[in-house]
């Protein structure tokens, strides 16, 4: 699973990144998406996200979580729990 977190200043750029991420994963918090994607989709996501952000103002982080990491995820409170535990390694 890829955990994507972002902080984007401009509303227009942020909206474009949100639309991009919705095509790859599930929003779990306002600026956080969980993406269960293939290695090819991972490369595509990076390429498309880099084209959308202004690296002088914005930040986007992609964390590759392996099976052990996924077993330690704790969810409490409101929000959707993603259950696609088909582990992919990059």
C-alpha positions as CSV (number, residue, x, y, z in Angstrom):
1,X,0.0,0.0,0.0
2,X,1.1,3.5,-0.7
3,X,0.2,6.2,1.8
4,X,0.1,9.6,0.1
5,X,0.1,12.8,2.2
6,X,0.1,16.3,0.7
7,X,0.2,20.0,1.7
8,X,-0.7,22.2,-1.3
9,X,-1.1,25.9,-1.0
10,X,-3.0,26.8,-4.1
11,X,-6.7,25.7,-4.2
12,X,-6.7,24.9,-7.9
13,X,-3.5,22.7,-7.7
14,X,-4.9,21.0,-4.6
15,X,-8.1,20.2,-6.3
16,X,-6.2,18.7,-9.3
17,X,-4.1,16.6,-7.0
18,X,-7.2,15.4,-5.1
19,X,-8.8,14.4,-8.4
20,X,-5.7,12.5,-9.4
21,X,-5.5,10.7,-6.1
22,X,-9.1,9.7,-6.2
23,X,-8.3,7.7,-9.3
24,X,-5.6,5.8,-7.5
25,X,-6.9,5.3,-4.0
26,X,-9.2,6.1,-1.1
27,X,-9.2,9.3,0.9
28,X,-8.8,8.5,4.6
29,X,-8.2,12.1,5.8
30,X,-8.4,15.5,4.2
31,X,-4.9,15.4,2.8
32,X,-4.2,11.6,3.0
33,X,-5.0,8.8,0.6
34,X,-4.4,5.1,0.8
35,X,-3.5,3.6,-2.6
36,X,-3.4,-0.1,-3.3
37,X,-1.7,0.1,-6.7
38,X,0.7,-1.8,-9.0
39,X,4.3,-0.8,-9.5
40,X,3.3,0.7,-12.9
41,X,0.5,2.7,-11.4
42,X,3.0,3.9,-8.7
43,X,5.3,5.3,-11.3
44,X,2.4,6.9,-13.1
45,X,1.1,8.5,-9.9
46,X,4.6,10.0,-9.2
47,X,4.9,11.3,-12.7
48,X,1.4,12.9,-12.8
49,X,1.7,14.3,-9.2
50,X,5.1,15.9,-9.9
51,X,3.5,17.6,-13.0
52,X,0.7,19.1,-10.9
53,X,2.5,20.6,-7.9
54,X,4.7,23.6,-7.5
55,X,7.8,22.1,-5.7
56,X,8.7,25.6,-4.4
57,X,5.4,25.9,-2.5
58,X,3.8,22.4,-2.2
59,X,4.7,19.1,-0.6
60,X,3.6,15.6,-1.5
61,X,4.9,12.5,0.3
62,X,4.5,8.8,-0.8
63,X,5.2,6.1,1.8
64,X,5.5,2.5,0.7
65,X,4.0,0.3,3.4
66,X,4.8,-3.4,3.4
67,X,2.8,-6.2,4.9
68,X,4.4,-5.9,8.4
69,X,3.5,-2.2,8.4
70,X,0.0,-2.8,7.4
71,X,-0.5,-5.3,10.3
72,X,0.3,-2.4,12.7
73,X,-2.2,0.1,11.4
74,X,-4.5,1.3,14.1
75,X,-7.7,3.2,13.1
76,X,-9.9,4.9,15.6
77,X,-12.7,7.3,15.1
78,X,-14.6,8.2,12.0
79,X,-13.4,7.4,8.5
80,X,-13.3,4.5,6.1
81,X,-11.0,1.5,6.7
82,X,-9.5,0.2,3.5
83,X,-9.4,-3.6,3.5
84,X,-7.5,-4.4,0.3
85,X,-4.7,-6.2,2.0
86,X,-3.2,-7.7,-1.2
87,X,0.3,-6.7,-0.5
88,X,2.4,-5.2,-3.3
89,X,6.2,-4.8,-3.1
90,X,8.1,-2.1,-4.9
